Amino acid sequence: MRTMEKDWALIASYGLAAIAELKKAVLGASGIQAITINKSDSSYHFGEVELYVKRDDVIRAKKILDDQETA
């Protein structure tokens, strides 16, 4: 297993890169390191942008994003 797969966990995916980057910023403001991986097609702009956090932060990150969506 590669290090990326071992240390990071996918917590969400979004159809728009801007939304994924906004969620990443929300997590960053809460002290959680997050990364996005754009898996959308560059020519036709369809696909998903995946949001990853360190495995130790998964539960906290999901709670922060859930709280942010209901606020």
SULUR-V519280 format. One record per run of one state. SS is the DSSP state (2 for helix, 1 for strand, 0 for the rest). FROM is the first residue (numbers start at 1). LEN is the number of residues. If there is no record, write none. Layout:
# SULUR-V519280
ss=SS from=FROM len=LEN
ss=SS from=FROM len=LEN
This chain:
# SULUR-V519280
ss=0 from=1 len=2
ss=2 from=3 len=5
ss=1 from=8 len=7
ss=0 from=15 len=2
ss=2 from=17 len=13
ss=0 from=30 len=4
ss=1 from=34 len=5
ss=0 from=39 len=10
ss=1 from=49 len=6
ss=2 from=55 len=16
ss=0 from=71 len=1
